Amino acid sequence: MPETDPTWTSLLPPILAIGLAIWTRQVYLSLAAGVLLGFTILAGWNPLTGLGGTIDGLVAVLGDPGNARVILFTLVIGALIATVEAAGGVKGFVEALDRRGVLAGPRGARLLAFLTGVVIFIESNITVLVAGSVARPLFDRQRRSREMLAYLIDSTSAAVCILLPLNAWGAYILGLLGEQGVEEPLRLFVEAIPLNFYALAAVTLAGIVAVTGWRFGPMKRAEERAERGELFDPGSAPAVDEGALVPELIGAIPPRAFNMILPLAAMVLMMPLGLWITGDGNLLDGSGSTSVLWAVLMGLAVAWVLMLVQRGMSVTELTETGLKGAGGMLGMAFVLLLALALGAVTRELGAGVYVAEGVADAGVGPVLLLPLVFLTGAFIAFATGTSWGTFAIMIPIAIPAAAALGLPLAPFLAASLAGGIFGDHASPISDTTIVSSLAAATDHIAHVRTQIPYALIAGTVAIIGFAITGAVI
């Protein structure tokens, strides 16, 4: 099917992916079905040829160096997380804060959770796990609710990660934009940052709550319960054993804070350096996928060196720990592979052009179109529980549609990203929401119930922001 002459069938792959995700809540199945249908349509509705095209399409995704680097990153980050935890870095950091009485008091506990989430922006699950592990003992000591902790670390994970191109999220978005033929994807990403109204509102609101302790509705009741010394509501409990949140140490040395701080610092500092090197001195011209891979490899290398110098773990133990951590991220790597393939086939079918033509015929202006893009992305993310899968569905539609309508791309990219973050933030089946509950050791439904009112406030701000933006572009 020529890309310049799309029909309504070009929308079937993302529609199938959305429908199956809502019905089955199985992201792998949904994305795979969408990819298969897309290539079947390209093959003239021949299912066998479509299956062959699907396999070739997945191989083509892996054949792209940028995509391969992003997928490899997910495996290495798993190895880094496992190594730092097994080495006792997180435990040592918590104990160091405890000995020095740093950030004492309820406000100090909230600020610690908030600031940790802002500083560690490489990957959302790292943010959540580190911030939860560090701040949870302080929250318990100050009789602050674990629901408040879960809200703060959840709001400073995906929302912060999506505002910075110097991490895995940025590399993933840049890959999706590259699939749409965007000539300067990093520049477009940077232009969209100040327009990502939901992420900005969510982080700002979390900062206000961290400073003031503002609570209302279900969160107020949770905080009042915690002040009475009750960790959980009657009949509720964390979904996992709290002892499992901090794994047993493998190394032969005591827990030390710098075994967490130094690898993470090396990773954060290596990201802009990688962009500067690959961009020949210009950060905006650098390769996001290359830089993020270099960054996490640097963090892992520093963690290895620290363990070997301290004789805390042998090479064999480091290897086994890293492989176990990488294995835990295989599911995410597979989601990335399918998402990139769905984006590629959706673009080849011309779905964005078809939507643009329909919008133009309907006379829908940007003042309504931008909020519509935001709400559509929010619905998909809420129903599927994945912001990355939502990006893979929305970006191949919104970006070509904006280009065909002659409108600036940045607001439409921002609306797509903001919608995915909003839906992910509010969804009870989101992996970030679930990991936040686990990291805070609180009841999952209690976390969802106390967080949604704050998410709705930020979502309302975003809708107003996109409507105003649509009126002036």
C-alpha positions as CSV (number, residue, x, y, z in Angstrom):
1,M,0.0,0.0,0.0
2,P,1.6,3.3,-1.0
3,E,2.2,5.6,1.9
4,T,0.8,8.6,0.0
5,D,-2.6,6.9,-0.5
6,P,-3.8,5.6,2.9
7,T,-7.3,4.3,3.6
8,W,-9.2,3.5,6.8
9,T,-7.4,0.2,7.0
10,S,-4.2,2.0,8.0
11,L,-5.9,2.6,11.5
12,L,-6.6,-1.1,12.0
13,P,-3.2,-2.1,13.5
14,P,-3.2,0.5,16.3
15,I,-7.0,0.0,16.9
16,L,-6.4,-3.8,17.3
17,A,-3.5,-3.2,19.6
18,I,-5.6,-0.8,21.8
19,G,-8.7,-3.1,21.7
20,L,-6.8,-6.2,22.7
21,A,-4.8,-4.4,25.4
22,I,-8.1,-3.2,27.0
23,W,-9.7,-6.6,26.7
24,T,-6.8,-8.8,27.7
25,R,-4.4,-6.4,29.5
26,Q,-1.7,-8.3,27.7
27,V,0.8,-5.8,26.2
28,Y,2.9,-8.4,24.4
29,L,-0.1,-10.0,22.7
30,S,-1.7,-6.7,21.8
31,L,1.4,-5.2,20.2
32,A,2.3,-8.4,18.4
33,A,-1.2,-8.6,16.9
34,G,-1.0,-5.0,15.8
35,V,2.3,-5.6,14.0
36,L,1.0,-8.8,12.4
37,L,-2.1,-7.2,11.1
38,G,-0.1,-4.2,9.8
39,F,2.2,-6.4,7.7
40,T,-0.7,-8.6,6.6
41,I,-2.4,-5.4,5.2
42,L,0.8,-4.5,3.5
43,A,0.9,-8.0,2.0
44,G,-2.6,-7.6,0.4
45,W,-4.3,-9.4,3.3
46,N,-2.3,-12.6,2.7
47,P,-1.8,-13.9,6.2
48,L,1.2,-16.1,5.4
49,T,3.0,-13.4,3.6
50,G,2.1,-11.0,6.4
51,L,3.6,-13.4,8.9
52,G,6.8,-13.5,7.0
53,G,6.7,-9.7,6.7
54,T,6.3,-9.5,10.5
55,I,9.4,-11.6,11.1
56,D,11.4,-9.5,8.7
57,G,10.0,-6.3,10.2
58,L,11.2,-7.4,13.7
59,V,14.6,-8.3,12.3
60,A,14.7,-4.9,10.6
61,V,14.1,-3.2,13.9
62,L,17.0,-5.0,15.5
63,G,19.0,-4.2,12.4
64,D,18.8,-0.5,13.1
65,P,21.8,0.5,15.3
66,G,19.8,3.0,17.3
67,N,17.0,0.6,18.1
68,A,19.5,-2.2,19.0
69,R,21.3,0.2,21.4
70,V,18.0,1.0,23.2
71,I,17.1,-2.6,23.5
72,L,20.5,-3.5,24.8
73,F,20.3,-0.7,27.3
74,T,17.3,-2.3,29.0
75,L,19.3,-5.4,29.6
76,V,22.3,-3.6,30.9
77,I,20.2,-1.4,33.3
78,G,18.9,-4.6,34.8
79,A,22.4,-5.8,35.4
80,L,23.3,-2.5,37.0
81,I,20.3,-2.5,39.4
82,A,21.0,-6.1,40.5
83,T,24.7,-5.3,41.1
84,V,24.1,-2.2,43.1
85,E,21.5,-3.9,45.3
86,A,23.5,-7.0,45.8
87,A,26.6,-5.0,46.7
88,G,24.7,-3.3,49.5
89,G,24.9,0.2,48.0
90,V,21.3,1.2,48.7
91,K,21.4,-0.3,52.2
92,G,24.6,1.6,52.9
93,F,23.2,4.9,51.7
94,V,20.1,4.5,54.0
95,E,22.3,3.7,57.0
96,A,24.5,6.7,56.3
97,L,21.6,9.0,56.3
98,D,20.3,7.4,59.5
99,R,23.6,7.9,61.3
100,R,23.9,11.6,60.4
101,G,20.3,12.5,60.9
102,V,20.1,14.1,57.5
103,L,16.7,15.6,56.5
104,A,15.1,14.8,59.8
105,G,11.4,15.6,60.4
106,P,8.3,14.9,58.2
107,R,9.2,17.6,55.6
108,G,12.7,16.2,55.4
109,A,11.4,12.7,54.7
110,R,9.2,14.0,51.9
111,L,11.9,16.1,50.4
112,L,14.3,13.2,50.4
113,A,11.8,11.1,48.4
114,F,11.1,14.0,46.0
115,L,14.7,15.0,45.5
116,T,15.9,11.5,45.0
117,G,13.3,11.0,42.3
118,V,14.3,14.2,40.6
119,V,18.1,13.5,40.7
120,I,18.0,9.9,39.5
121,F,16.4,10.4,36.1
122,I,18.0,7.7,34.0
123,E,15.1,5.2,34.2
124,S,11.8,5.3,36.0
125,N,12.0,2.0,37.8
126,I,15.5,2.9,39.1
127,T,14.1,6.1,40.4
128,V,11.2,4.4,42.2
129,L,13.3,1.6,43.7
130,V,16.1,3.8,44.9
131,A,13.8,6.6,46.3
132,G,11.5,4.1,47.9
133,S,14.3,2.1,49.6
134,V,16.0,5.3,50.8
135,A,13.0,7.2,52.1
136,R,10.8,4.4,53.5
137,P,12.6,4.1,56.9
138,L,12.4,7.8,57.4
139,F,8.7,7.9,56.6
140,D,8.0,5.2,59.1
141,R,10.0,6.9,61.8
142,Q,8.2,10.2,61.2
143,R,4.8,8.5,61.1
144,R,4.1,9.6,57.5
145,S,2.0,7.4,55.4
146,R,3.5,5.1,52.9
147,E,0.8,6.2,50.5
148,M,2.4,9.6,50.5
149,L,5.8,8.1,49.8
150,A,4.4,6.0,46.9
151,Y,2.8,9.2,45.5
152,L,6.0,11.2,45.6
153,I,8.2,8.5,44.1
154,D,5.6,7.7,41.4
155,S,5.3,11.4,40.5
156,T,9.0,11.9,40.2
157,S,9.7,8.8,38.1
158,A,8.0,8.8,34.7
159,A,7.1,12.5,34.9
160,V,10.8,13.5,35.4
161,C,12.2,11.0,33.0
162,I,10.0,12.2,30.1
163,L,11.2,15.8,30.6
164,L,14.8,14.9,30.0
165,P,16.3,13.5,26.8
166,L,19.4,12.3,28.7
167,N,18.0,8.9,29.7
168,A,16.3,5.7,28.4
169,W,13.0,7.4,27.9
170,G,14.6,10.0,25.7
171,A,16.4,7.4,23.7
172,Y,13.2,5.5,23.2
173,I,11.2,8.6,22.1
174,L,14.1,9.6,19.7
175,G,13.9,6.1,18.2
176,L,10.1,6.4,17.6
177,L,10.6,9.9,16.0
178,G,13.3,8.5,13.8
179,E,10.9,5.9,12.6
180,Q,8.6,8.7,11.5
181,G,11.3,10.3,9.4
182,V,11.9,13.3,11.7
183,E,15.2,14.9,10.6
184,E,16.2,16.3,14.0
185,P,14.5,14.1,16.6
186,L,16.5,15.4,19.6
187,R,15.8,19.1,18.7
188,L,12.0,18.3,18.4
189,F,12.1,16.5,21.8
190,V,13.7,19.5,23.4
191,E,11.2,21.8,21.8
192,A,8.3,19.7,23.3
193,I,9.6,19.7,26.9
194,P,8.1,23.1,27.9
195,L,4.8,22.1,26.3
196,N,4.6,18.8,28.3
197,F,2.0,20.3,30.6
198,Y,1.0,17.2,32.5
199,A,4.6,16.2,33.4
200,L,5.5,19.7,34.4
201,A,2.3,20.0,36.5
202,A,2.7,16.6,38.1
203,V,6.3,17.3,39.2
204,T,5.5,20.8,40.4
205,L,2.5,19.5,42.4
206,A,4.6,16.8,44.0
207,G,7.2,19.4,44.9
208,I,4.5,21.5,46.6
209,V,3.2,18.5,48.5
210,A,6.8,17.6,49.6
211,V,7.4,21.1,51.0
212,T,4.0,21.8,52.5
213,G,2.6,18.3,53.3
214,W,-0.7,19.3,51.6
215,R,-3.1,16.4,51.7
216,F,-6.8,16.0,51.0
217,G,-9.3,13.3,50.4
218,P,-8.0,9.7,50.7
219,M,-4.5,11.0,51.2
220,K,-5.5,13.0,54.2
221,R,-7.1,10.0,55.8
222,A,-4.0,7.9,55.1
223,E,-1.8,10.5,56.7
224,E,-4.0,10.7,59.8
225,R,-3.9,7.0,60.1
226,A,-0.1,7.0,59.9
227,E,0.1,9.7,62.6
228,R,-1.7,7.2,64.9
229,G,1.1,4.7,64.2
230,E,-0.9,2.5,61.9
231,L,0.9,1.5,58.7
232,F,-2.0,0.2,56.8
233,D,-5.8,0.4,56.7
234,P,-7.6,-2.6,58.3
235,G,-7.6,-5.5,56.0
236,S,-4.9,-4.2,53.7
237,A,-1.2,-4.9,53.4
238,P,1.7,-4.6,51.0
239,A,1.7,-7.0,48.1
240,V,5.1,-8.4,48.9
241,D,7.2,-9.3,51.9
242,E,9.1,-6.2,52.9
243,G,12.2,-8.3,53.4
244,A,12.2,-9.0,49.7
245,L,12.5,-5.3,48.8
246,V,16.1,-5.3,50.0
247,P,17.9,-8.5,48.7
248,E,20.5,-10.3,50.7
249,L,24.0,-9.0,50.2
250,I,26.2,-11.2,48.1
251,G,29.5,-9.4,48.8
252,A,31.9,-9.9,51.7
253,I,32.0,-6.2,52.7
254,P,29.6,-4.1,54.8
255,P,27.0,-1.9,53.1
256,R,28.6,1.3,51.9
257,A,26.8,4.4,50.5
258,F,29.4,5.1,47.8
259,N,28.7,1.7,46.2
260,M,25.4,3.2,45.1
261,I,26.3,6.9,44.7
262,L,29.4,6.5,42.5
263,P,27.8,4.2,39.9
264,L,24.7,6.4,39.6
265,A,26.8,9.5,39.5
266,A,29.0,8.0,36.7
267,M,25.9,7.1,34.8
268,V,24.3,10.5,35.1
269,L,27.5,12.4,34.2
270,M,28.3,10.1,31.2
271,M,25.0,10.9,29.5
272,P,25.7,14.5,28.5
273,L,29.3,13.6,27.8
274,G,28.2,11.0,25.4
275,L,25.9,13.4,23.7
276,W,28.7,15.9,23.4
277,I,31.1,13.3,21.9
278,T,28.6,11.9,19.5
279,G,27.4,15.3,18.5
280,D,30.9,16.6,17.8
281,G,30.6,19.2,20.5
282,N,26.9,19.9,20.2
283,L,24.6,18.2,22.7
284,L,21.5,18.6,20.5
285,D,23.2,16.8,17.6
286,G,24.3,13.9,19.7
287,S,23.0,10.3,19.5
288,G,20.6,9.7,22.4
289,S,20.6,5.9,22.0
290,T,24.4,5.7,21.9
291,S,24.8,8.1,24.9
292,V,22.3,6.3,27.1
293,L,24.0,3.0,26.4
294,W,27.4,4.4,27.2
295,A,26.0,5.9,30.4
296,V,24.6,2.7,31.8
297,L,27.7,0.7,30.7
298,M,29.9,3.3,32.6
299,G,27.7,2.9,35.7
300,L,28.0,-0.9,35.5
301,A,31.8,-0.6,35.0
302,V,32.2,1.6,38.0
303,A,30.1,-0.8,40.1
304,W,32.3,-3.7,39.0
305,V,35.5,-1.8,39.8
306,L,34.3,-0.8,43.2
307,M,33.5,-4.4,44.1
308,L,36.7,-5.8,42.7
309,V,38.9,-3.2,44.4
310,Q,37.1,-3.7,47.8
311,R,37.2,-7.5,47.2
312,G,33.5,-7.5,47.9
313,M,32.5,-9.8,45.0
314,S,34.4,-12.0,42.6
315,V,34.2,-11.8,38.8
316,T,32.1,-14.9,38.8
317,E,29.6,-13.4,41.4
318,L,29.5,-10.1,39.4
319,T,28.8,-12.0,36.2
320,E,26.1,-14.2,37.7
321,T,24.4,-11.2,39.4
322,G,24.5,-9.1,36.2
323,L,23.1,-11.9,34.1
324,K,20.3,-12.4,36.6
325,G,19.4,-8.7,36.5
326,A,19.5,-8.6,32.7
327,G,17.2,-11.6,32.5
328,G,14.7,-9.7,34.6
329,M,14.5,-7.0,31.9
330,L,13.9,-9.4,29.0
331,G,10.1,-8.6,29.1
332,M,10.7,-4.9,28.7
333,A,13.2,-5.5,25.9
334,F,10.5,-7.5,24.0
335,V,8.0,-4.7,24.5
336,L,10.5,-2.3,23.0
337,L,11.0,-4.5,20.0
338,L,7.3,-4.9,19.3
339,A,6.6,-1.2,20.0
340,L,9.2,-0.1,17.5
341,A,7.9,-2.5,14.9
342,L,4.3,-1.3,15.4
343,G,5.5,2.3,14.9
344,A,7.3,1.4,11.7
345,V,4.4,-0.5,10.1
346,T,1.9,2.2,11.2
347,R,4.0,4.8,9.5
348,E,4.3,2.7,6.4
349,L,0.6,2.3,6.2
350,G,0.2,6.1,6.4
351,A,-2.1,6.2,9.4
352,G,-1.1,9.7,10.4
353,V,-1.8,11.1,6.9
354,Y,-5.2,9.4,7.0
355,V,-6.1,10.9,10.4
356,A,-4.9,14.3,9.2
357,E,-7.2,14.2,6.2
358,G,-10.1,13.2,8.3
359,V,-9.4,16.0,10.8
360,A,-9.1,18.5,8.0
361,D,-12.4,17.3,6.5
362,A,-14.1,17.5,9.9
363,G,-12.8,21.0,10.5
364,V,-11.4,20.2,13.9
365,G,-9.0,23.0,14.9
366,P,-5.8,22.7,17.0
367,V,-7.7,24.2,20.0
368,L,-9.7,20.9,20.2
369,L,-7.2,18.6,18.5
370,L,-4.4,19.0,21.0
371,P,-6.6,18.2,24.0
372,L,-8.0,15.3,22.0
373,V,-4.6,13.9,21.4
374,F,-3.8,14.2,25.1
375,L,-7.0,12.5,26.2
376,T,-6.7,9.7,23.7
377,G,-3.2,9.0,24.9
378,A,-4.3,9.1,28.5
379,F,-7.1,6.6,27.8
380,I,-4.8,4.2,26.0
381,A,-2.2,4.4,28.8
382,F,-4.8,4.0,31.5
383,A,-6.4,1.0,29.9
384,T,-3.1,-0.7,29.0
385,G,-0.9,0.3,31.9
386,T,2.0,1.2,29.6
387,S,3.2,4.7,28.6
388,W,5.8,3.4,26.3
389,G,3.3,1.3,24.4
390,T,1.1,4.4,24.2
391,F,3.9,6.4,22.7
392,A,4.4,3.7,20.1
393,I,0.7,4.0,19.1
394,M,0.2,7.8,19.4
395,I,3.4,9.2,17.9
396,P,3.1,7.5,14.5
397,I,-0.4,9.0,14.2
398,A,0.0,12.4,15.8
399,I,3.3,13.5,14.2
400,P,2.4,12.7,10.6
401,A,-1.0,14.2,11.2
402,A,0.5,17.5,12.4
403,A,2.9,17.5,9.4
404,A,0.1,16.9,6.9
405,L,-1.9,19.7,8.4
406,G,1.0,22.1,8.3
407,L,1.1,22.5,12.1
408,P,4.2,22.6,14.3
409,L,5.2,19.1,15.5
410,A,6.3,19.9,19.1
411,P,2.9,20.5,20.6
412,F,1.6,17.3,19.1
413,L,4.6,15.3,20.4
414,A,4.1,17.0,23.8
415,A,0.4,16.1,23.9
416,S,1.2,12.5,23.0
417,L,3.8,12.1,25.7
418,A,1.8,14.0,28.3
419,G,-1.3,11.8,27.7
420,G,0.8,8.6,28.0
421,I,2.3,9.8,31.3
422,F,-1.1,10.9,32.7
423,G,-2.8,7.6,31.9
424,D,0.2,5.6,33.2
425,H,0.3,7.7,36.4
426,A,-3.4,7.0,37.1
427,S,-3.6,3.4,35.9
428,P,-3.8,0.6,38.5
429,I,-2.2,-1.8,36.1
430,S,0.8,0.5,35.2
431,D,4.2,-1.1,35.9
432,T,5.4,2.1,37.4
433,T,2.4,2.4,39.7
434,I,2.8,-1.2,40.8
435,V,6.6,-0.8,41.4
436,S,5.9,2.4,43.4
437,S,3.5,0.4,45.6
438,L,6.1,-2.3,46.1
439,A,9.0,0.1,46.7
440,A,7.0,2.0,49.3
441,A,5.7,-1.3,50.8
442,T,2.1,-0.1,50.8
443,D,-1.2,-1.6,49.6
444,H,-1.4,-1.2,45.9
445,I,-5.1,-0.1,45.7
446,A,-4.5,2.3,48.6
447,H,-1.7,3.9,46.5
448,V,-3.9,4.2,43.4
449,R,-6.8,5.6,45.4
450,T,-4.7,8.3,47.2
451,Q,-2.8,9.3,44.0
452,I,-5.6,9.7,41.5
453,P,-6.9,13.0,43.0
454,Y,-3.5,14.6,42.5
455,A,-3.2,13.2,39.0
456,L,-6.6,14.6,38.1
457,I,-5.5,18.1,39.2
458,A,-2.4,17.9,37.0
459,G,-4.5,16.4,34.2
460,T,-6.9,19.4,34.3
461,V,-4.0,21.8,34.1
462,A,-2.7,19.9,31.1
463,I,-6.0,20.0,29.2
464,I,-6.2,23.8,29.7
465,G,-2.6,24.2,28.7
466,F,-3.1,22.3,25.4
467,A,-6.3,24.1,24.6
468,I,-4.5,27.5,25.0
469,T,-1.6,26.2,22.9
470,G,-3.9,25.1,20.2
471,A,-5.5,28.5,20.1
472,V,-2.2,30.3,19.5
473,I,-0.4,28.0,17.1
